[in-house]
Amino acid sequence: MFLKPRDSRNGLFAAWGARQTSKLLGISWTMRGKENIVQESGSVILMNHQSAIDLFVLAEIWPVFERCTVISKKEIFYVWPFGLACWLWGTIFIDRLNVEKAQKTINSTGEIIKNKRSKLCMFPEGTRHGGKTLLPFKKGAFHVAIASQTPIQPIVISQYYFLDDRTKKFDGGRNIISILPVIPTEGLTKDNVNELIDAVYKAMSEEYEKITNENTPPGEDKKDN
């Protein structure tokens, strides 16, 4: 990765390793909706956020979407060697304690998405949550999408029925990754943020309930935590 620092293709090495780890843990993935992937422009990819296992989801989509990148808090950079690897594959680090500096970073990220046709992966819920419903979405990702005038690509992952933090349960299991049709932002302004959030939340929430009900084996309780 040192030969091409800050290149998103470096993430393919880590993604391959993560996929092998996922297999060893007995976790399998079924990806749907590849035909919905936007090809001609950059996009803001929004995914529901359940646990650290979401890293395996990124490993699944990294080879499918070209020019992927992610935003992470700057503290992750100092967790070496992982932090260094994150930097090498193009992770954008923000200082969440410095609002003004973080906003400048996010604004420049919008230009990267637009000019380099990058795919920015973000978790709009802002925190991990594996319950029956999605948490309310924060506005940051939507401001980025509107600023760059690039579409939002929702991706929904079925609930991890085999994982329960309360009982410390972890078993292997099957998961569904559903890539939904893009939601355009062209022509929208910051005044349209709330209605854009509502539209994306509705689409992702309905799909989350649908694929979770489909994917949870009989006899397994759907968690609400």
N, C-alpha and C positions, 0 to 999 in steps of 0.2 A: 504493500500500500504506500510505502514511502516514495515509490517511483512516480506516483500520481496523487500527491496529497490533495485533499479537499474534493476528490472525484467521487461522485455518488456510486460509480461502478465498484468502488472498493467495498461497498456494503454487501456485494454479492458473495464475498468470501465469508463474512460473518453470517450471512443469511443461510449459506449452505451448511455451516456448522450447526446453526440453530435448528435447521430442519432435521438433521441427524439426531440431535438431542431430543427433539420432539418425538421422533419415532421410538427412541429408547424408552421414553416415559410412557409410551402407549397412547399418545395423542395423535389423532388423525384429522385431516381437514378436507372438506369438500367445498370447492370454490365455484360459485355461480355468478353469472352475469358478466363474463369477460367481454361480451359484445358491447357492453355499456361503457367501456373504458374510453375516455376522450384521448384522441391521438394527436390532433392538430394544434393543440395549445397546452399551456400549463394548467394546473388545477390545484384546488385545495381539497385534499382528501380528508374527510371527517369520519372517525371511527368511534364506536362506543368503547369505554375504558373499564375493564373489569378487574384485571390483576396483572402481575408481572408476566403472566403467560401471554399477554398481548404482544410481547417481544417475538413470540413464535408466529403471530399473525403478520407482523412486519416482515418476518423472514419468508413467509409465503407470498406476500404481494410484491416484495422488492424486485424479483425477477420478472414479474408480469407488467409492472408499471415502469416505464423508463424515467431516468433522471429523478429518482425519489430523494427527498431529504426530510429531516425532522427538526423540530424546535425542542430544545431541552434547557432546563435550568443550568446555569453556569457551574454549579457545584459538581455536576456529573463529570465535567472535564478533569477534575482533580482526582477522580477515582481511577487511577491507572492500574493496569494497562487498558481497561475498558474505555476510560475517558479519552485517552489518546486515540484509540481506534475510532471512537465516535467522531473526533475531529477530522481524522484522515478520510472518513467517508462523507464528510460534508455537513455534519450536524451544525445547526445554527444555535449558538448558546445565548441565552438572555439572562440579564440580572433582574430577577423579579422584585428585588428590594429597591431598585432604582427605576421608578416608573417611567421617568422621562427617557432614560437610556434604553429601557426595554422597548418603549414605543418607537424610538428611532430605528432600533433593530428590526422590529416588525414591519415598519414602513419600507425599509430597504429590502426586506424579504419579498414584499409585493412586487418590486421591480425585478428581482431575480426570477420569480415565477413567470412574469410576463415576458421578459426578454430572453430567458434561457429555456422557456417551456418546461420548467421544473414542476414536479409534483410534490407539494408540501403536505406531509401527513400530520394531522393534529387530532387531539381528543377534546371535543367541545365541552364535555362534561367537566373537565378540569380536575377530576379526582377519580380514584378507582371506586367502582360500584358494581356489584354483581346481582342486584335485586331484580324483581319482576318488571320494573319500569326504568326507563332512562332518567337520569337526573336532568334538571334544567340546564340548557346550554349557556355557556359564557359567550360574550360578544367578540372576543379577540379574533378568532378564526374568520368570522364573517366580515369584520373590517378589512382583514387582509384580502379576502376574496373580492370585495367591492373595490378596494384600492387598486388591485391589479386587473380588475375587470375580467377575471378568469372564472370558469365555472366551478361549482362545488360538486365533488364526487363522493356521495355518501357510501360508506361500507359498513355493513352491520354484521356483527359476530353473535351467534347464538349463545345463550347463557351457558356458562361452564357448570353444568349440573353435577359434574364429578368433583367439584372443588367447593369446600365449605370451610371458611375461616373459623367459624364458631366451634365446629367439632374437629378441626384440624384434619379433615378428610381430603385425601387426594388420590384419585384413581385415574387410570387411563380412560379416554373417552373420545367420541366423535364430535366434531364441531362443523358448523356451516358458516362459511364466509360468503356473504351476499353483496355483490357490487350492484348498486342501484343506478338508474339513469342519472345523468348529470342534471344539476339545477343551475341555469344560467344566471349570471350577475351583470351581464352587459347592459349598460344604461342605468343601473341602480346607483344610488348615492347613499351616504350614511343615514339619510332620513328613512331609508327602506330596510335598515338592519333588522328591526323587530319583526317585520312581516317575512323577511327572508329566514330568520331563525324559526319562526312558526312553521313555515313550509318544510324546512329541512327536518325539524323535530318530528313533525307529523309523519313524514315518509319513513324516517328511521325507526320511530317508535312502533309504528304498525308492522314494519318488517321484523323488528326484534321480537315482538310478541308472536308473530306468525312462525318464524323459524325456530324459536325456542319451544313452542308447543309441538312442533313437528319433530324436533330433535331429541327431546327429553324422553328417555325410555320409560315404559310403563312401570309404576311402582316407585319412581324417583320423584321426590318432592321438588317443586320449583322453588328455589330459595327466594326470600324477600328480606335481604339484609342491607 
